């Protein structure tokens, strides 16, 4: 990835003997520190199962820069078992998007954020904020799409998603049944994901 100039730096993280949530927050702050040492003006925390449509991403980024937005967020939609099985659930949770950073920026569970987000991603929520409507920007979350789902469950910081009952529901899920009372529809494999 470095040779292809897709990334500038890699960092090998060894998890601490603590909760998954604390490890997640620590990893995100390491990424933020790397961005600050590289004199980056903005920061976006992303996991490997999160995807954006390029045209939406580029337009949102342009808007953030032109309007001097300091924190932003958007909605997301989850997938289960296949990159084509989309769960039709309107969650009250959001995902932070691009955030302006400075030398003192830090991700903290205690930070204010105007919408409900993963607490390991909170930063700058009290600054000039923009919520992007789904028609303008949406993150496609391959939440339960894995070759080996046990790795997802073993590393998740969401306690309610690691109960034996929930794991059994996921493993036993068959399309086109509902998942957790939500419809699941089949969509195109938009990002050409192979599992």
Long-range contacts (C-beta under 8 A, 24 or more apart in sequence): 8-38, 9-34, 9-38, 19-157, 20-155, 20-156, 20-157, 21-119, 21-120, 21-157, 23-157, 24-120, 24-157, 25-107, 25-108, 25-109, 25-119, 25-120, 28-107, 28-120, 28-121, 29-106, 29-107, 32-101, 32-105, 32-106, 32-107, 32-123, 35-101, 36-101, 36-102, 36-103, 36-105, 40-101, 41-100, 41-101, 42-98, 42-99, 42-100, 42-101, 43-98, 43-99, 43-101, 43-105, 43-123, 44-96, 44-97, 44-98, 44-99, 45-96, 45-107, 45-121, 49-141, 49-142, 49-143, 49-145, 50-76, 50-95, 50-139, 50-140, 50-141, 50-142, 51-139, 51-140, 51-141, 51-142, 51-190, 51-191, 52-137, 52-138, 52-139, 52-140, 53-138, 53-140, 53-190, 56-136, 56-137, 56-138, 57-137, 59-136, 59-137, 60-97, 60-98, 60-132, 60-136, 60-137, 61-98, 63-130, 64-97, 64-98, 64-130, 67-128, 67-130, 68-128, 69-98, 69-100, 69-128, 69-129, 69-130, 70-99, 70-100, 70-124, 70-127, 70-128, 70-129, 71-96, 71-99, 71-100, 71-113, 71-123, 71-124, 71-125, 71-127, 71-128, 71-129, 71-130, 72-96, 72-97, 72-98, 72-99, 72-129, 72-130, 72-131, 72-132, 73-97, 73-113, 73-115, 73-117, 73-129, 73-130, 73-131, 73-132, 74-131, 74-132, 74-134, 74-136, 74-137, 74-138, 74-139, 75-134, 75-138, 75-139, 76-138, 76-139, 76-140, 76-141, 77-138, 77-139, 77-140, 77-141, 78-141, 78-143, 78-144, 79-140, 79-141, 79-142, 79-143, 79-144, 79-145, 80-143, 80-144, 80-145, 80-170, 80-173, 80-179, 80-184, 81-144, 81-145, 81-149, 81-170, 81-173, 81-175, 82-145, 82-175, 82-195, 83-142, 83-145, 83-189, 83-190, 83-191, 83-193, 83-195, 84-186, 84-187, 84-188, 84-189, 85-175, 85-184, 85-185, 85-186, 85-187, 86-184, 86-185, 86-186, 86-187, 87-143, 87-179, 87-180, 87-182, 87-183, 87-184, 88-182, 88-183, 88-184, 88-185, 89-180, 89-182, 92-116, 93-117, 93-118, 94-131, 95-121, 95-139, 95-141, 96-121, 96-122, 96-123, 97-132, 97-137, 99-123, 99-124, 100-124, 100-127, 118-157, 120-157, 140-190, 140-191, 142-193, 144-170, 145-193, 145-195, 146-195, 147-195
